């Protein structure tokens, strides 16, 4: 991974941090994007210390804000002339419903729409790589469907109802983007990292935190598939595929729905402020 530049959202903790560390150990230039400058700086210091790689950098942005996503993309392009790997990893689990400054439900905005936007803003940088890779960290999605009548979960909000569709949305986005990128030197794939111990669960009720803690694997294990998709020559040219445990995996009928993927794409475009995606 020497001479490769990797950008990881949510790279200051959990799976993102473990992925950033492994890629840094492999010699990549690593850029982590997170909301907290203090936590981000601490993560950068730790990754440098553990990897011996000093090419670890920090971008600050609250992904729920479209304007901050755009500013982060601009700052990245000012500092780097290409992007080899974009790992869309950041996610929130929020027990209570809220809306962003753009009027969008916060879980949907952070987990999905921010990555839809960031990917579009960085397509030129990915193309400049000559072999750009987009990796969307999703999840298993059995029983989950897109509710296009209530994408903003205004009715009977629960974190399960909010989070599940954002992960399915990332898979639908992956499949649709792969089609649109045909002929360009960029691939896009999605993955299930496993049930992983992560700090994003800290706002959940204690009983749910306890269950997740008892049934979850380490963040190091959760990083194996993202690192594989970022670095392995085995997946060169592979696009539009869902992976689990470093192998292609089946997706559900809801994730294979081409009409839903197109509809989600159009809705996503409509939710972006006109001055954000030019």
C-alpha positions as a Markdown table, in Angstrom:
| # | Residue | x | y | z |
|---|---|---|---|---|
| 1 | Unk | 0.0 | 0.0 | 0.0 |
| 2 | Unk | 3.0 | 2.3 | -0.3 |
| 3 | Unk | 2.2 | 5.4 | -2.3 |
| 4 | Unk | -1.6 | 4.8 | -1.8 |
| 5 | Unk | -3.8 | 7.4 | -0.2 |
| 6 | Unk | -6.7 | 6.1 | 1.9 |
| 7 | Unk | -9.5 | 8.3 | 3.4 |
| 8 | Unk | -11.6 | 6.7 | 6.2 |
| 9 | Unk | -14.7 | 8.3 | 7.7 |
| 10 | Unk | -15.1 | 7.6 | 11.4 |
| 11 | Unk | -11.4 | 6.6 | 11.5 |
| 12 | Unk | -10.9 | 7.8 | 15.0 |
| 13 | Unk | -12.6 | 4.8 | 16.7 |
| 14 | Unk | -14.0 | 1.3 | 16.3 |
| 15 | Unk | -13.8 | -0.5 | 12.9 |
| 16 | Unk | -12.6 | 2.7 | 11.2 |
| 17 | Unk | -9.6 | 3.2 | 13.6 |
| 18 | Unk | -8.6 | -0.5 | 13.4 |
| 19 | Unk | -8.8 | -0.3 | 9.6 |
| 20 | Unk | -6.7 | 2.9 | 9.6 |
| 21 | Unk | -4.1 | 1.3 | 11.8 |
| 22 | Unk | -3.8 | -1.8 | 9.5 |
| 23 | Unk | -3.5 | 0.3 | 6.4 |
| 24 | Unk | -0.9 | 2.5 | 8.0 |
| 25 | Unk | 1.1 | -0.6 | 9.0 |
| 26 | Unk | 1.0 | -1.5 | 5.3 |
| 27 | Unk | 2.6 | 1.8 | 4.4 |
| 28 | Unk | -0.4 | 3.7 | 3.1 |
| 29 | Unk | -0.9 | 7.4 | 3.6 |
| 30 | Unk | -4.0 | 7.5 | 5.8 |
| 31 | Unk | -6.5 | 10.3 | 6.3 |
| 32 | Unk | -9.1 | 9.9 | 9.0 |
| 33 | Unk | -12.2 | 12.0 | 9.0 |
| 34 | Unk | -14.1 | 12.6 | 12.2 |
| 35 | Unk | -16.1 | 15.2 | 14.1 |
| 36 | Unk | -14.0 | 15.7 | 17.2 |
| 37 | Unk | -10.6 | 17.3 | 16.8 |
| 38 | Unk | -9.5 | 16.1 | 20.2 |
| 39 | Unk | -10.4 | 12.5 | 19.6 |
| 40 | Unk | -9.1 | 12.7 | 16.0 |
| 41 | Unk | -5.7 | 14.0 | 17.1 |
| 42 | Unk | -5.5 | 11.3 | 19.8 |
| 43 | Unk | -6.2 | 8.6 | 17.2 |
| 44 | Unk | -3.6 | 10.1 | 14.8 |
| 45 | Unk | -1.0 | 10.0 | 17.5 |
| 46 | Unk | -1.8 | 6.4 | 18.5 |
| 47 | Unk | -1.9 | 5.2 | 14.9 |
| 48 | Unk | 1.5 | 6.8 | 14.2 |
| 49 | Unk | 3.0 | 5.3 | 17.4 |
| 50 | Unk | 1.6 | 1.8 | 16.7 |
| 51 | Unk | 2.4 | 1.7 | 13.0 |
| 52 | Unk | 5.6 | 3.7 | 12.8 |
| 53 | Unk | 4.0 | 5.4 | 9.8 |
| 54 | Unk | 4.0 | 9.2 | 10.1 |
| 55 | Unk | 1.8 | 9.7 | 7.0 |
| 56 | Unk | -1.4 | 9.8 | 9.0 |
| 57 | Unk | -3.6 | 12.9 | 8.7 |
| 58 | Unk | -6.8 | 14.4 | 10.1 |
| 59 | Unk | -9.8 | 15.9 | 8.5 |
| 60 | Unk | -12.5 | 17.5 | 10.7 |
| 61 | Unk | -16.2 | 17.4 | 9.7 |
| 62 | Unk | -19.6 | 16.7 | 11.2 |
| 63 | Unk | -21.0 | 14.4 | 8.5 |
| 64 | Unk | -24.5 | 15.4 | 9.3 |
| 65 | Unk | -23.8 | 18.8 | 7.8 |
| 66 | Unk | -23.7 | 18.9 | 4.0 |
| 67 | Unk | -21.6 | 22.0 | 4.1 |
| 68 | Unk | -19.0 | 20.5 | 6.3 |
| 69 | Unk | -18.8 | 17.4 | 4.1 |
| 70 | Unk | -18.1 | 19.7 | 1.1 |
| 71 | Unk | -15.5 | 21.7 | 3.1 |
| 72 | Unk | -13.8 | 18.4 | 4.1 |
| 73 | Unk | -13.7 | 17.3 | 0.4 |
| 74 | Unk | -12.2 | 20.6 | -0.6 |
| 75 | Unk | -9.5 | 20.4 | 2.1 |
| 76 | Unk | -8.7 | 16.9 | 1.0 |
| 77 | Unk | -8.3 | 17.9 | -2.6 |
| 78 | Unk | -6.1 | 20.9 | -1.6 |
| 79 | Unk | -3.7 | 18.5 | 0.2 |
| 80 | Unk | -3.7 | 15.5 | -2.1 |
| 81 | Unk | -3.7 | 15.1 | -5.9 |
| 82 | Unk | -5.4 | 11.7 | -5.9 |
| 83 | Unk | -7.4 | 9.3 | -3.7 |
| 84 | Unk | -6.8 | 5.6 | -4.0 |
| 85 | Unk | -9.3 | 4.3 | -1.4 |
| 86 | Unk | -12.4 | 5.9 | 0.2 |
| 87 | Unk | -13.9 | 3.9 | 3.0 |
| 88 | Unk | -17.3 | 5.2 | 4.0 |
| 89 | Unk | -17.5 | 3.8 | 7.5 |
| 90 | Unk | -18.8 | 6.4 | 10.0 |
| 91 | Unk | -22.2 | 5.7 | 11.6 |
| 92 | Unk | -24.4 | 6.8 | 14.5 |
| 93 | Unk | -26.9 | 4.9 | 16.6 |
| 94 | Unk | -29.2 | 7.5 | 18.1 |
| 95 | Unk | -31.9 | 6.6 | 20.7 |
| 96 | Unk | -33.9 | 9.8 | 19.9 |
| 97 | Unk | -34.9 | 11.3 | 16.6 |
| 98 | Unk | -33.4 | 14.6 | 15.6 |
| 99 | Unk | -32.9 | 16.6 | 12.4 |
| 100 | Unk | -29.8 | 18.2 | 10.9 |
| 101 | Unk | -29.2 | 21.8 | 9.9 |
| 102 | Unk | -30.3 | 20.7 | 6.4 |
| 103 | Unk | -33.7 | 19.5 | 7.8 |
| 104 | Unk | -32.8 | 15.8 | 7.3 |
| 105 | Unk | -33.2 | 13.0 | 10.0 |
| 106 | Unk | -29.7 | 12.8 | 11.6 |
| 107 | Unk | -29.2 | 9.0 | 11.3 |
| 108 | Unk | -30.1 | 9.0 | 7.6 |
| 109 | Unk | -27.9 | 12.1 | 7.0 |
| 110 | Unk | -24.9 | 10.8 | 8.8 |
| 111 | Unk | -24.8 | 7.1 | 8.0 |
| 112 | Unk | -25.9 | 7.3 | 4.4 |
| 113 | Unk | -26.4 | 10.7 | 2.7 |
| 114 | Unk | -23.1 | 12.1 | 3.8 |
| 115 | Unk | -21.3 | 9.2 | 2.1 |
| 116 | Unk | -23.4 | 9.5 | -1.0 |
| 117 | Unk | -22.3 | 13.2 | -1.1 |
| 118 | Unk | -18.7 | 12.7 | -0.1 |
| 119 | Unk | -18.2 | 10.0 | -2.8 |
| 120 | Unk | -19.5 | 12.2 | -5.5 |
| 121 | Unk | -17.3 | 15.1 | -4.4 |
| 122 | Unk | -14.2 | 12.9 | -4.5 |
| 123 | Unk | -14.9 | 11.0 | -7.8 |
| 124 | Unk | -12.3 | 13.1 | -9.7 |
| 125 | Unk | -9.7 | 12.3 | -7.0 |
| 126 | Unk | -10.6 | 8.6 | -7.2 |
| 127 | Unk | -10.3 | 8.6 | -11.0 |
| 128 | Unk | -6.9 | 10.3 | -10.7 |
| 129 | Unk | -5.7 | 7.2 | -8.8 |
| 130 | Unk | -6.1 | 5.1 | -11.9 |
| 131 | Unk | -7.6 | 2.4 | -9.7 |
| 132 | Unk | -9.8 | 4.2 | -7.2 |
| 133 | Unk | -11.7 | 2.0 | -4.7 |
| 134 | Unk | -14.9 | 3.0 | -2.8 |
| 135 | Unk | -15.8 | 0.8 | 0.1 |
| 136 | Unk | -19.1 | 1.2 | 1.9 |
| 137 | Unk | -19.4 | -0.4 | 5.3 |
| 138 | Unk | -22.9 | -1.7 | 5.5 |
| 139 | Unk | -24.2 | -4.8 | 7.3 |
| 140 | Unk | -26.3 | -7.9 | 7.0 |
| 141 | Unk | -29.8 | -6.7 | 6.0 |
| 142 | Unk | -32.3 | -9.6 | 6.2 |
| 143 | Unk | -35.8 | -8.3 | 6.9 |
| 144 | Unk | -34.9 | -4.7 | 6.2 |
| 145 | Unk | -36.7 | -2.7 | 3.5 |
| 146 | Unk | -36.6 | 0.9 | 2.3 |
| 147 | Unk | -39.7 | 2.8 | 3.4 |
| 148 | Unk | -39.8 | 5.5 | 0.8 |
| 149 | Unk | -43.0 | 6.8 | 2.4 |
| 150 | Unk | -41.1 | 7.6 | 5.6 |
| 151 | Unk | -37.3 | 7.8 | 4.9 |
| 152 | Unk | -36.9 | 10.4 | 7.6 |
| 153 | Unk | -38.5 | 8.0 | 10.2 |
| 154 | Unk | -41.0 | 10.6 | 11.4 |
| 155 | Unk | -43.4 | 7.8 | 12.5 |
| 156 | Unk | -42.6 | 5.7 | 15.6 |
| 157 | Unk | -38.9 | 6.3 | 15.6 |
| 158 | Unk | -36.6 | 3.7 | 17.0 |
| 159 | Unk | -32.9 | 3.4 | 16.4 |
| 160 | Unk | -33.4 | 0.0 | 14.7 |
| 161 | Unk | -35.9 | 1.5 | 12.3 |
| 162 | Unk | -33.5 | 4.4 | 11.6 |
| 163 | Unk | -30.2 | 2.5 | 11.3 |
| 164 | Unk | -31.2 | -0.6 | 9.3 |
| 165 | Unk | -32.4 | 1.3 | 6.2 |
| 166 | Unk | -29.3 | 3.4 | 6.1 |
| 167 | Unk | -27.1 | 0.2 | 5.8 |
| 168 | Unk | -29.4 | -1.2 | 3.1 |
| 169 | Unk | -29.2 | 2.2 | 1.4 |
| 170 | Unk | -25.4 | 1.9 | 1.2 |
| 171 | Unk | -25.8 | -1.4 | -0.6 |
| 172 | Unk | -28.3 | 0.0 | -3.1 |
| 173 | Unk | -26.0 | 3.0 | -3.6 |
| 174 | Unk | -23.1 | 0.6 | -4.2 |
| 175 | Unk | -24.9 | -1.3 | -6.9 |
| 176 | Unk | -26.3 | 1.8 | -8.7 |
| 177 | Unk | -23.0 | 3.7 | -8.5 |
| 178 | Unk | -21.1 | 0.7 | -9.9 |
| 179 | Unk | -23.3 | 0.8 | -13.0 |
| 180 | Unk | -22.8 | 4.6 | -13.4 |
| 181 | Unk | -19.0 | 4.2 | -13.1 |
| 182 | Unk | -18.7 | 1.6 | -15.8 |
| 183 | Unk | -15.8 | 2.6 | -18.1 |
| 184 | Unk | -14.1 | 4.7 | -15.4 |
| 185 | Unk | -11.2 | 3.4 | -13.3 |
| 186 | Unk | -13.2 | 3.3 | -10.1 |
| 187 | Unk | -14.7 | 0.3 | -8.3 |
| 188 | Unk | -17.3 | 0.4 | -5.5 |
| 189 | Unk | -18.2 | -2.4 | -3.1 |
| 190 | Unk | -20.0 | -2.8 | 0.2 |
| 191 | Unk | -19.5 | -5.2 | 3.1 |
| 192 | Unk | -20.7 | -6.7 | 6.3 |
| 193 | Unk | -18.0 | -6.3 | 9.0 |
| 194 | Unk | -19.6 | -8.7 | 11.5 |
| 195 | Unk | -21.2 | -7.8 | 14.8 |
| 196 | Unk | -18.4 | -5.7 | 16.3 |
| 197 | Unk | -17.7 | -4.0 | 19.7 |
| 198 | Unk | -17.8 | -0.3 | 18.9 |
| 199 | Unk | -18.3 | 3.0 | 20.6 |
| 200 | Unk | -21.3 | 4.0 | 18.5 |
| 201 | Unk | -23.4 | 1.8 | 20.8 |
| 202 | Unk | -22.7 | 4.0 | 23.9 |
| 203 | Unk | -25.9 | 6.0 | 23.7 |
| 204 | Unk | -28.1 | 2.9 | 23.7 |
| 205 | Unk | -30.0 | 1.6 | 26.8 |
| 206 | Unk | -27.7 | -0.4 | 29.0 |
| 207 | Unk | -29.4 | -3.8 | 28.4 |
| 208 | Unk | -28.8 | -3.4 | 24.6 |
| 209 | Unk | -25.2 | -2.3 | 25.2 |
| 210 | Unk | -24.7 | -5.4 | 27.4 |
| 211 | Unk | -26.1 | -7.7 | 24.7 |
| 212 | Unk | -24.0 | -6.2 | 22.0 |
| 213 | Unk | -20.9 | -6.5 | 24.2 |
| 214 | Unk | -21.5 | -10.2 | 25.0 |
| 215 | Unk | -22.2 | -11.1 | 21.3 |
| 216 | Unk | -19.7 | -8.9 | 19.5 |
| 217 | Unk | -16.3 | -9.5 | 18.0 |
| 218 | Unk | -13.2 | -7.2 | 18.2 |
| 219 | Unk | -12.7 | -4.2 | 16.0 |
| 220 | Unk | -9.6 | -5.8 | 14.6 |
| 221 | Unk | -11.8 | -8.6 | 13.2 |
| 222 | Unk | -14.2 | -6.1 | 11.9 |
| 223 | Unk | -11.4 | -4.4 | 10.0 |
| 224 | Unk | -10.4 | -7.5 | 8.1 |
| 225 | Unk | -12.8 | -7.1 | 5.2 |
| 226 | Unk | -12.4 | -3.4 | 4.7 |
| 227 | Unk | -8.6 | -3.8 | 4.7 |
| 228 | Unk | -9.0 | -6.7 | 2.2 |
| 229 | Unk | -11.1 | -4.6 | -0.1 |
| 230 | Unk | -8.7 | -1.7 | 0.2 |
| 231 | Unk | -5.5 | -3.6 | -0.5 |
| 232 | Unk | -6.0 | -7.0 | -2.2 |
| 233 | Unk | -5.2 | -7.5 | -5.8 |
| 234 | Unk | -7.8 | -10.2 | -5.8 |
| 235 | Unk | -10.6 | -7.6 | -6.0 |
| 236 | Unk | -9.0 | -5.4 | -8.7 |
| 237 | Unk | -11.8 | -4.6 | -11.1 |
| 238 | Unk | -14.5 | -6.1 | -9.0 |
| 239 | Unk | -17.4 | -3.7 | -8.5 |
| 240 | Unk | -21.0 | -3.7 | -7.3 |
| 241 | Unk | -20.4 | -6.6 | -5.0 |
| 242 | Unk | -21.3 | -7.2 | -1.3 |
| 243 | Unk | -18.7 | -8.9 | 0.8 |
| 244 | Unk | -18.7 | -10.7 | 4.2 |
| 245 | Unk | -15.6 | -12.3 | 5.8 |
| 246 | Unk | -13.6 | -11.3 | 2.7 |
| 247 | Unk | -15.8 | -13.2 | 0.3 |
| 248 | Unk | -18.6 | -12.2 | -2.0 |
| 249 | Unk | -22.0 | -12.8 | -0.3 |
| 250 | Unk | -25.6 | -12.9 | -1.4 |
| 251 | Unk | -27.8 | -9.9 | -0.8 |
| 252 | Unk | -31.5 | -9.9 | -0.2 |
| 253 | Unk | -34.3 | -9.2 | -2.7 |
| 254 | Unk | -34.7 | -5.7 | -1.2 |
| 255 | Unk | -31.0 | -5.0 | -1.8 |
| 256 | Unk | -31.2 | -6.4 | -5.4 |
| 257 | Unk | -34.2 | -4.2 | -6.3 |
| 258 | Unk | -33.0 | -2.1 | -9.2 |
| 259 | Unk | -36.0 | 0.2 | -9.2 |
| 260 | Unk | -35.5 | 0.9 | -5.5 |
| 261 | Unk | -31.8 | 1.7 | -6.2 |
| 262 | Unk | -32.7 | 4.2 | -8.9 |
| 263 | Unk | -35.5 | 5.7 | -6.7 |
| 264 | Unk | -33.1 | 6.1 | -3.8 |
| 265 | Unk | -30.5 | 7.7 | -6.1 |
| 266 | Unk | -33.0 | 10.3 | -7.3 |
| 267 | Unk | -34.3 | 11.1 | -3.8 |
| 268 | Unk | -30.7 | 11.4 | -2.5 |
| 269 | Unk | -29.9 | 13.9 | -5.3 |
| 270 | Unk | -33.0 | 15.9 | -4.4 |
| 271 | Unk | -32.0 | 16.1 | -0.7 |
| 272 | Unk | -28.6 | 17.7 | -1.5 |
| 273 | Unk | -28.6 | 21.5 | -1.4 |
| 274 | Unk | -28.1 | 22.9 | -4.9 |
| 275 | Unk | -24.9 | 24.7 | -3.8 |
| 276 | Unk | -23.4 | 21.5 | -2.4 |
| 277 | Unk | -23.3 | 19.4 | -5.5 |
| 278 | Unk | -22.6 | 21.5 | -8.6 |
